[in-house]
């Protein structure tokens, strides 16, 4: 399955997204740290795409109470 985890985002684009979320982007060291953390999370979440749930049935969300 194709996903965008392997794609990279430019520094400028990353800062635009961070600013749009209300973060102070003036601290370059903090933004570099945040970008590294985001990259690690994306790598970890990429494993979710590898899970095959095609044969699984989701459990019922509603379970009536027994009286």
Protein Blocks (a to p, Z undefined) as FASTA:
>chain_A
ZZfklpccdfklmmmmmmmnopafklmmlmmmmmmmmmmmmmmmmmmmmpccklpccddf
bdcddZZ
